[in-house]
Amino acid sequence: MSTVAIVLCAGSGARMRGEVADKTLAPLAGRPVFLHSLQALAEAGVDDAFLLVYRDDEQRVALAEALAAHREFFPFSERVRFVPGGARRQDSVTNALAHVPAEAKTVLVHDAARPLVSVRALKLLLAALATDPAASLARPVTDTLREVESATAGTRHARLRTVDRSQLFAMETPQGFRTELLRQAHAEAARQGWDVTDDTSVVTACGHGVTLVSNPDPNPKLTTPADFAWCEFLLGKSQNHG
């Protein structure tokens, strides 16, 4: 066994404003959101084991039922193991790491809310992990960025400072690591009481570098209801050109 995929499905989806009951299980182009990621991971060669991190028992049952109902898209349901999530994202990853087999050399951590991750991007990430202990999909920031220095009413009449974007990247998932490195980093985060937003934050806080893999394909995150229409459009465009 070389690589295990941790797929995070336990997010609350609060910014869906109640319009989507569970964005991980919501239909997208004919199948549940989380299955898009599993299918891409399997096609890229990451099919040793999949750890699905769930929010509660109701969601765990629904995830299992969806796997059984869509075997034509993902025929590796016997390699899926369910892991209960934690209060925070980093707690969910820590829980999952406890279930990663000792023989797994590397681990990918992916948010199921990014269902468009491509096989091409995954292969680039895996190629980086073949030589480097930590790597993540990322995207160079291309927008003009301004920092608000002061404002009289919210952002009205704000004084702005231009932020140099030349060294800024927007982080995506999956993020990949040598398994023992990520285990040690999360253990240190627990000891120190750190509150972090993703796994590269944990690793860099421990003094390790991370290789950034520029993603050549769209990899948006489902955050608001409008994002579903955008992802449907991108999937349709990809299929029409594929």
Backbone bond lengths (Angstrom), bond angles and torsions (degrees), N, CA, C in turn:
res aa  C-N    CA-C-N  psi(-1)  N-CA   C-N-CA  omega(-1)  CA-C   N-CA-C  phi
1 M - - - 1.465 - - 1.521 109.23 -
2 S 1.334 117.29 131.53 1.459 119.86 -177.33 1.521 112.57 -113.90
3 T 1.339 118.68 -49.28 1.458 121.07 -174.58 1.522 110.91 -129.88
4 V 1.329 115.28 133.13 1.465 122.40 175.71 1.524 108.05 -114.34
5 A 1.320 116.54 139.45 1.464 121.54 178.35 1.521 109.93 -103.63
6 I 1.328 115.71 124.48 1.462 122.13 171.02 1.524 106.64 -98.95
7 V 1.312 116.81 119.48 1.466 121.28 -178.37 1.526 107.87 -114.72
8 L 1.324 115.47 116.84 1.463 121.89 -174.56 1.525 110.47 -87.43
9 C 1.327 115.56 117.48 1.464 122.00 -179.26 1.526 112.35 -118.55
10 A 1.321 117.83 3.85 1.466 121.46 -167.05 1.519 114.68 -90.72
11 G 1.336 118.68 2.12 1.458 120.36 -177.94 1.519 112.62 -59.98
12 S 1.334 116.55 150.98 1.463 120.93 -176.41 1.523 112.98 -77.62
13 G 1.354 117.29 -25.26 1.461 119.66 -179.12 1.515 113.28 65.61
14 A 1.340 117.45 34.31 1.460 121.19 -175.47 1.522 112.36 -61.47
15 R 1.335 117.49 -32.87 1.469 119.74 -177.21 1.525 113.00 -78.20
16 M 1.340 117.70 1.12 1.463 120.80 171.55 1.528 111.31 -77.77
17 R 1.338 116.56 -7.06 1.468 123.46 174.63 1.532 112.73 54.27
18 G 1.319 116.27 32.60 1.447 120.11 176.62 1.513 115.21 77.82
19 E 1.342 117.83 -2.43 1.460 120.64 -179.28 1.532 111.74 -77.30
20 V 1.313 116.61 -24.11 1.464 122.43 176.59 1.517 107.57 -124.43
21 A 1.331 116.48 119.25 1.468 120.28 -174.12 1.524 111.73 -63.92
22 D 1.319 117.34 -43.38 1.464 122.26 179.82 1.518 106.97 -150.71
23 K 1.327 117.29 106.38 1.463 120.00 -174.12 1.520 112.37 -65.82
24 T 1.322 117.66 -24.88 1.456 120.59 178.37 1.528 111.99 -68.60
25 L 1.318 115.66 -34.12 1.464 121.60 -177.57 1.516 113.25 -99.29
26 A 1.322 117.55 -8.23 1.464 121.16 -177.82 1.529 110.43 -63.02
27 P 1.336 117.66 147.08 1.470 119.96 -179.53 1.525 111.87 -72.30
28 L 1.311 115.54 138.25 1.456 122.69 176.26 1.520 107.28 -142.18
29 A 1.323 116.52 113.01 1.468 121.69 -179.00 1.534 111.84 53.67
30 G 1.322 115.98 41.18 1.453 119.78 171.56 1.509 117.26 92.49
31 R 1.326 117.94 -0.27 1.461 119.12 176.43 1.529 109.59 -152.72
32 P 1.330 116.67 159.89 1.464 119.88 -177.28 1.522 112.29 -59.41
33 V 1.324 114.82 148.10 1.463 121.74 -175.79 1.525 111.99 -51.03
34 F 1.323 118.35 -48.31 1.466 119.88 -172.47 1.522 112.83 -64.73
35 L 1.328 117.59 -24.83 1.460 120.13 -178.49 1.528 112.52 -70.87
36 H 1.311 117.35 -25.78 1.470 119.70 177.13 1.525 109.99 -60.95
37 S 1.322 116.82 -44.53 1.464 120.61 179.82 1.526 111.54 -66.46
38 L 1.331 116.72 -43.63 1.461 119.62 179.64 1.523 111.17 -60.90
39 Q 1.319 116.54 -41.20 1.462 120.04 -179.81 1.523 110.92 -64.51
40 A 1.343 117.38 -43.72 1.466 120.81 179.61 1.529 110.82 -63.96
41 L 1.324 117.04 -42.98 1.460 120.78 179.45 1.528 110.47 -60.79
42 A 1.331 116.77 -44.04 1.462 120.13 -179.52 1.519 111.45 -65.05
43 E 1.333 116.88 -41.30 1.458 120.54 -179.71 1.525 111.60 -67.31
44 A 1.332 116.75 -26.68 1.465 120.65 178.13 1.521 112.26 -82.42
45 G 1.330 116.80 -5.02 1.460 120.19 178.48 1.507 115.22 102.41
46 V 1.339 117.24 1.24 1.466 120.35 177.77 1.526 107.19 -92.34
47 D 1.317 116.84 82.34 1.463 119.72 -175.86 1.526 112.54 -133.07
48 D 1.334 117.02 19.02 1.465 120.09 178.02 1.527 111.15 -68.96
49 A 1.334 115.56 -49.21 1.461 120.70 -179.42 1.520 108.88 -160.95
50 F 1.330 114.91 147.69 1.456 121.91 179.12 1.524 107.80 -127.63
51 L 1.317 116.38 126.17 1.453 121.62 175.84 1.525 108.08 -107.49
52 L 1.332 116.20 110.82 1.461 121.31 178.67 1.522 108.60 -93.72
53 V 1.317 116.21 118.35 1.458 121.27 -178.90 1.521 108.11 -92.76
54 Y 1.335 116.81 117.98 1.458 121.52 -173.37 1.529 111.50 -109.66
55 R 1.334 114.30 161.93 1.461 121.14 -175.01 1.533 112.55 -85.18
56 D 1.329 117.14 -45.73 1.462 121.98 -177.58 1.528 107.91 -154.50
57 D 1.326 115.66 175.57 1.465 119.57 -176.17 1.523 112.03 -62.52
58 E 1.312 116.87 -36.25 1.466 119.71 178.99 1.525 111.15 -60.94
59 Q 1.322 116.01 -43.29 1.459 118.81 178.99 1.524 111.21 -69.18
60 R 1.322 117.19 -38.34 1.470 120.00 179.08 1.530 110.55 -58.58
61 V 1.325 117.19 -44.96 1.465 120.97 178.78 1.524 110.41 -62.36
62 A 1.329 116.49 -43.28 1.463 120.45 -179.16 1.525 111.67 -65.02
63 L 1.330 117.31 -38.50 1.465 120.79 177.16 1.526 110.63 -63.86
64 A 1.320 116.52 -43.54 1.471 120.68 179.53 1.529 111.10 -63.76
65 E 1.314 116.71 -41.20 1.462 120.65 179.01 1.527 110.71 -65.10
66 A 1.326 116.85 -38.33 1.463 120.17 178.98 1.522 111.06 -66.39
67 L 1.323 117.28 -39.21 1.468 120.62 176.61 1.528 111.04 -60.53
68 A 1.328 115.69 -44.24 1.458 120.01 -179.37 1.518 112.04 -66.28
69 A 1.318 117.18 -32.72 1.465 121.29 -176.14 1.527 113.29 -82.08
70 H 1.328 117.27 -13.05 1.473 120.25 -174.58 1.529 111.30 -128.55
71 R 1.301 116.85 41.48 1.465 120.29 -179.60 1.520 112.69 -63.43
72 E 1.344 117.54 -21.42 1.462 118.56 178.89 1.522 111.66 -68.34
73 F 1.330 117.18 -25.65 1.457 121.24 177.92 1.524 112.05 -89.91
74 F 1.329 115.92 -31.70 1.466 120.14 -175.39 1.523 109.00 -142.99
75 P 1.336 117.87 93.28 1.471 121.53 -174.75 1.523 114.53 -87.51
76 F 1.334 117.82 20.04 1.462 120.48 -175.73 1.526 112.19 -114.27
77 S 1.331 117.41 31.51 1.460 119.75 -175.12 1.527 112.30 -60.35
78 E 1.332 117.60 -25.24 1.464 119.79 179.62 1.529 111.71 -70.68
79 R 1.314 117.60 -13.78 1.459 121.68 178.80 1.528 112.23 -96.99
80 V 1.323 115.80 5.30 1.467 121.17 -179.59 1.521 109.63 -94.10
81 R 1.326 114.80 134.98 1.462 121.06 174.92 1.523 108.01 -126.57
82 F 1.316 116.15 138.08 1.462 120.76 -178.12 1.520 110.40 -96.47
83 V 1.335 115.28 135.46 1.461 122.13 -178.29 1.525 108.38 -128.49
84 P 1.330 118.71 130.43 1.465 119.60 178.64 1.521 111.61 -68.53
85 G 1.331 115.58 140.01 1.454 120.60 178.80 1.515 112.33 -80.08
86 G 1.326 115.56 174.10 1.455 121.53 179.04 1.514 111.13 -115.17
87 A 1.327 115.32 -174.41 1.458 120.39 -178.20 1.524 111.90 -66.43
88 R 1.329 116.60 -34.21 1.463 121.40 179.40 1.527 109.23 -121.35
89 R 1.329 114.41 165.02 1.464 119.31 178.45 1.529 110.72 -56.22
90 Q 1.339 116.82 -45.97 1.462 119.36 -177.36 1.524 111.45 -64.47
91 D 1.339 117.57 -30.06 1.460 120.48 176.53 1.531 110.37 -68.40
92 S 1.339 115.72 -38.02 1.465 119.63 178.36 1.520 110.78 -63.98
93 V 1.328 116.70 -41.79 1.465 119.82 179.24 1.530 110.60 -66.48
94 T 1.324 117.05 -41.23 1.460 120.36 177.72 1.527 110.69 -59.86
95 N 1.329 116.80 -43.61 1.465 120.41 177.34 1.528 110.90 -59.50
96 A 1.330 116.03 -43.50 1.462 119.88 -178.34 1.526 111.48 -66.60
97 L 1.323 116.81 -39.04 1.470 120.02 -179.38 1.531 111.44 -60.25
98 A 1.316 116.56 -29.75 1.465 119.43 178.57 1.524 112.20 -67.46
99 H 1.352 116.49 -16.60 1.460 121.17 -179.51 1.525 112.72 -106.16
100 V 1.326 117.28 1.52 1.463 120.07 177.15 1.522 108.70 -75.29
101 P 1.317 118.90 125.66 1.469 121.12 -178.97 1.528 111.81 -58.16
102 A 1.302 115.70 147.28 1.470 121.17 -177.14 1.517 111.92 -60.89
103 E 1.336 117.46 -29.04 1.464 120.21 -177.00 1.523 113.77 -81.06
104 A 1.324 117.95 -4.92 1.466 121.06 179.51 1.528 109.57 -74.76
105 K 1.315 117.03 118.47 1.466 120.87 -177.47 1.517 112.22 -76.84
106 T 1.323 116.79 -38.51 1.462 121.00 -177.59 1.520 109.59 -132.48
107 V 1.339 114.50 159.32 1.458 121.04 179.41 1.517 108.67 -137.54
108 L 1.332 115.84 137.61 1.455 122.12 173.18 1.519 108.35 -105.99
109 V 1.328 116.60 135.38 1.456 121.64 176.21 1.525 107.55 -113.85
110 H 1.327 115.55 120.98 1.467 120.16 -173.80 1.519 110.76 -132.02
111 D 1.318 115.87 138.19 1.458 121.67 173.57 1.526 108.71 -83.55
112 A 1.332 116.47 123.02 1.459 120.04 179.19 1.520 111.43 -61.21
113 A 1.332 117.12 -19.84 1.462 121.17 179.38 1.531 112.44 -73.32
114 R 1.332 118.05 1.29 1.473 121.72 171.61 1.531 107.98 -111.36
115 P 1.326 117.75 77.24 1.467 120.51 -172.11 1.528 114.48 -78.95
116 L 1.333 118.13 -8.76 1.455 119.74 -175.54 1.522 113.37 -96.67
117 V 1.315 118.17 7.12 1.464 118.82 179.89 1.520 108.69 -53.89
118 S 1.318 116.40 132.05 1.463 120.80 -172.15 1.520 112.20 -94.66
119 V 1.318 115.05 156.60 1.458 121.04 175.94 1.528 109.55 -61.69
120 R 1.328 117.14 -39.35 1.465 120.47 179.41 1.536 111.29 -60.69
121 A 1.333 116.79 -45.28 1.462 119.79 179.59 1.524 111.12 -64.91
122 L 1.315 116.71 -39.85 1.463 120.88 179.31 1.528 111.13 -62.95
123 K 1.315 117.03 -39.87 1.468 119.61 179.25 1.522 111.09 -67.44
124 L 1.320 117.86 -35.54 1.464 120.48 175.67 1.528 110.65 -64.32
125 L 1.324 115.79 -40.79 1.458 120.09 178.80 1.526 110.85 -65.08
126 L 1.310 116.88 -43.58 1.461 120.46 179.50 1.523 111.59 -64.60
127 A 1.327 116.59 -35.48 1.465 119.95 176.91 1.526 110.85 -63.94
128 A 1.329 116.91 -39.26 1.468 119.77 177.45 1.520 110.94 -65.98
129 L 1.335 116.75 -38.97 1.461 120.60 -179.22 1.522 112.74 -70.00
130 A 1.317 116.86 -17.76 1.467 119.42 177.88 1.525 111.59 -65.38
131 T 1.330 116.48 -23.33 1.467 120.06 -178.08 1.527 113.17 -121.16
132 D 1.332 117.44 -24.56 1.464 120.84 -173.72 1.530 110.70 -114.61
133 P 1.329 117.95 146.13 1.465 120.65 -175.27 1.521 115.12 -75.89
134 A 1.331 117.85 -16.48 1.464 120.73 -179.67 1.525 108.47 -149.63
135 A 1.327 116.49 134.88 1.465 120.99 -179.65 1.518 108.88 -153.37
136 S 1.323 115.63 150.91 1.458 119.74 -179.45 1.520 110.29 -145.69
137 L 1.324 115.12 144.38 1.460 118.82 168.47 1.522 108.04 -66.80
138 A 1.315 115.95 139.66 1.462 121.15 -178.75 1.518 108.58 -154.11
139 R 1.328 114.94 166.40 1.459 119.86 -177.66 1.518 109.50 -136.75
140 P 1.335 118.23 125.24 1.464 119.06 177.72 1.521 110.96 -59.09
141 V 1.324 116.80 137.19 1.460 121.48 178.40 1.522 109.15 -73.71
142 T 1.326 116.23 126.39 1.468 120.72 -178.35 1.528 112.64 -112.26
143 D 1.318 118.40 -15.04 1.465 121.34 178.94 1.531 110.32 -73.22
144 T 1.329 115.31 153.17 1.454 119.89 169.59 1.520 107.95 -74.02
145 L 1.325 116.40 129.53 1.457 121.44 -176.65 1.519 110.17 -111.01
146 R 1.322 115.09 137.95 1.457 121.66 176.90 1.526 109.20 -127.59
147 E 1.309 115.48 138.44 1.456 121.60 172.95 1.517 108.48 -103.68
148 V 1.334 116.39 132.15 1.462 120.54 179.53 1.527 108.53 -79.50
149 E 1.335 115.75 117.59 1.456 119.86 179.33 1.523 111.11 -85.10
150 S 1.324 115.83 -38.65 1.458 119.95 177.54 1.528 108.08 -162.15
151 A 1.324 115.87 153.69 1.465 121.02 179.42 1.517 107.96 -152.78
152 T 1.333 116.04 144.72 1.462 119.98 -178.07 1.521 112.22 -85.46
153 A 1.331 117.88 -31.36 1.464 120.95 -179.81 1.524 108.05 -148.48
154 G 1.329 115.64 95.24 1.457 118.32 -176.21 1.511 109.77 66.68
155 T 1.338 116.67 -116.61 1.460 121.01 177.70 1.523 111.38 -112.39
156 R 1.323 118.59 15.34 1.465 121.12 176.21 1.529 109.84 -75.82
157 H 1.334 114.54 139.07 1.472 121.31 177.69 1.536 111.09 52.98
158 A 1.331 115.79 37.61 1.462 120.14 -175.70 1.522 110.76 -75.69
159 R 1.306 115.24 144.85 1.463 121.78 169.26 1.523 106.92 -90.85
160 L 1.321 115.40 126.09 1.458 120.57 -172.17 1.514 111.89 -114.37
161 R 1.315 114.52 146.55 1.461 121.14 174.60 1.521 107.92 -121.42
162 T 1.321 116.59 130.01 1.457 120.70 179.16 1.523 110.38 -73.16
163 V 1.320 114.94 133.12 1.463 121.30 178.55 1.524 108.68 -99.96
164 D 1.309 116.65 129.95 1.460 121.21 178.23 1.528 109.32 -67.53
165 R 1.331 116.03 117.20 1.465 119.73 -176.66 1.528 112.60 -94.14
166 S 1.319 118.11 -1.42 1.467 120.81 -171.26 1.525 112.52 -63.21
167 Q 1.335 117.35 -24.38 1.456 119.91 -179.67 1.530 112.12 -117.91
168 L 1.321 116.23 22.67 1.459 120.55 -178.44 1.531 110.78 -104.69
169 F 1.314 115.63 136.84 1.461 121.99 177.26 1.524 109.00 -130.84
170 A 1.323 115.44 140.93 1.460 121.02 171.65 1.522 107.85 -89.03
171 M 1.322 116.75 122.37 1.450 120.76 -176.08 1.526 110.93 -79.40
172 E 1.332 115.70 143.39 1.450 122.30 177.85 1.528 108.86 -127.04
173 T 1.303 115.77 -174.53 1.460 121.16 170.92 1.522 107.59 -131.14
174 P 1.360 116.39 155.85 1.451 127.39 9.73 1.530 113.60 -72.08
175 Q 1.330 112.06 157.19 1.446 121.61 167.77 1.530 106.37 -118.34
176 G 1.319 116.30 133.53 1.467 119.66 -172.29 1.517 112.61 -120.25
177 F 1.340 115.38 149.09 1.459 120.65 -174.62 1.527 110.62 -150.88
178 R 1.325 115.45 153.91 1.446 118.83 163.02 1.531 106.93 -61.81
179 T 1.295 116.15 133.80 1.464 120.16 -169.95 1.519 112.51 -57.47
180 E 1.320 117.04 -46.78 1.463 119.79 -176.55 1.526 111.18 -66.30
181 L 1.326 117.39 -34.32 1.460 120.75 177.23 1.519 110.72 -60.85
182 L 1.335 116.96 -46.27 1.466 119.65 -178.24 1.523 110.95 -68.99
183 R 1.332 117.14 -37.22 1.466 119.78 176.90 1.532 110.88 -60.19
184 Q 1.324 115.80 -47.00 1.462 119.60 -179.11 1.517 111.23 -64.64
185 A 1.330 117.05 -39.19 1.466 120.59 -179.08 1.530 111.06 -65.10
186 H 1.327 117.27 -42.88 1.466 119.37 178.99 1.524 111.57 -68.70
187 A 1.315 117.07 -34.59 1.464 119.59 176.11 1.528 110.55 -63.72
188 E 1.337 116.43 -40.18 1.466 120.43 178.24 1.527 111.02 -66.90
189 A 1.334 116.88 -39.39 1.462 120.45 177.70 1.522 111.15 -60.93
190 A 1.329 116.40 -39.36 1.463 120.43 178.19 1.526 110.52 -66.12
191 R 1.337 117.05 -42.16 1.469 120.54 179.92 1.526 111.61 -64.09
192 Q 1.333 115.40 -38.89 1.462 120.14 -175.57 1.528 112.88 -86.96
193 G 1.328 117.17 -11.97 1.459 120.01 -178.55 1.517 113.73 74.15
194 W 1.344 116.50 27.69 1.455 119.64 -179.65 1.526 110.81 -71.54
195 D 1.328 115.21 148.32 1.466 122.41 173.89 1.521 106.58 -119.46
196 V 1.328 117.58 108.95 1.464 121.20 -171.30 1.525 110.22 -121.60
197 T 1.330 115.66 162.11 1.457 120.26 -174.88 1.516 113.54 -97.65
198 D 1.325 117.70 -24.34 1.460 119.72 178.15 1.527 109.03 -154.56
199 D 1.327 115.36 179.97 1.462 118.93 -173.03 1.523 113.21 -78.86
200 T 1.326 117.84 -26.63 1.462 117.73 174.29 1.523 110.63 -65.82
201 S 1.341 116.74 -30.90 1.462 120.05 176.88 1.520 111.24 -63.69
202 V 1.333 116.54 -39.49 1.459 120.84 179.49 1.526 110.08 -64.82
203 V 1.328 115.32 -46.26 1.461 120.52 -175.96 1.531 111.36 -67.75
204 T 1.325 117.04 -44.33 1.467 119.42 -179.44 1.528 111.35 -68.59
205 A 1.326 117.64 -31.93 1.463 120.25 176.76 1.517 111.37 -63.46
206 C 1.334 116.24 -24.50 1.471 121.33 177.69 1.526 111.80 -89.15
207 G 1.338 116.91 4.54 1.456 120.35 175.11 1.510 115.95 92.96
208 H 1.322 118.59 10.60 1.456 121.65 -179.35 1.532 111.19 -98.29
209 G 1.317 116.01 148.67 1.453 121.21 175.64 1.525 111.27 -84.56
210 V 1.317 115.52 160.69 1.462 122.43 179.08 1.530 108.60 -131.98
211 T 1.319 116.50 129.78 1.460 121.06 175.76 1.526 109.34 -80.29
212 L 1.330 116.47 126.33 1.463 121.21 178.94 1.518 109.04 -93.30
213 V 1.317 116.07 124.39 1.462 122.79 179.69 1.518 107.95 -105.36
214 S 1.322 116.45 109.66 1.463 120.65 -177.96 1.525 109.54 -66.49
215 N 1.316 116.02 122.71 1.462 121.43 -175.86 1.527 110.13 -81.81
216 P 1.338 118.40 121.44 1.469 120.37 -178.62 1.521 113.47 -81.94
217 D 1.332 117.77 -7.12 1.461 121.16 -173.47 1.530 110.98 -125.01
218 P 1.342 116.65 157.22 1.469 119.56 177.28 1.527 111.00 -60.37
219 N 1.333 115.50 139.09 1.459 120.89 -179.68 1.530 109.07 -146.07
220 P 1.340 117.06 53.46 1.467 119.63 -174.60 1.521 112.28 -69.60
221 K 1.322 114.53 159.90 1.461 121.30 179.00 1.523 109.18 -105.28
222 L 1.315 116.23 134.58 1.456 121.67 175.85 1.526 108.57 -76.55
223 T 1.323 115.92 106.11 1.459 120.61 -177.33 1.523 111.81 -118.66
224 T 1.336 116.75 -42.33 1.460 122.36 179.63 1.531 109.50 -121.34
225 P 1.333 118.38 164.40 1.466 119.94 179.71 1.523 113.79 -55.85
226 A 1.329 117.77 -33.47 1.467 120.77 -178.99 1.525 112.04 -64.60
227 D 1.307 117.50 -23.37 1.459 120.53 -178.88 1.528 112.43 -66.17
228 F 1.331 117.00 -25.62 1.465 119.43 178.91 1.525 110.78 -64.21
229 A 1.334 116.78 -43.23 1.464 120.05 179.58 1.530 110.75 -63.56
230 W 1.319 116.94 -39.08 1.464 121.25 179.05 1.524 110.83 -64.94
231 C 1.328 116.88 -43.47 1.462 119.94 179.04 1.528 111.65 -67.18
232 E 1.317 117.21 -38.09 1.470 120.47 176.11 1.527 109.84 -60.34
233 F 1.313 116.38 -42.82 1.474 120.91 179.23 1.526 110.52 -62.73
234 L 1.323 116.80 -46.09 1.468 119.87 -178.72 1.524 111.29 -65.02
235 L 1.322 117.09 -38.93 1.466 120.01 177.90 1.514 111.03 -64.86
236 G 1.337 116.85 -42.43 1.453 120.10 178.22 1.513 112.23 -63.88
237 K 1.330 116.05 -39.76 1.461 120.51 178.26 1.513 111.12 -64.78
238 S 1.342 116.30 -41.64 1.471 120.44 178.75 1.523 111.55 -63.69
239 Q 1.323 116.75 -42.10 1.453 120.51 -179.73 1.529 111.74 -67.24
240 N 1.314 116.21 -36.22 1.465 120.21 179.85 1.517 111.58 -68.22
241 H 1.337 116.25 -26.99 1.477 120.42 -178.83 1.525 111.90 -101.13
242 G 1.334 116.60 -2.84 1.448 118.64 -175.64 1.495 114.10 -101.82
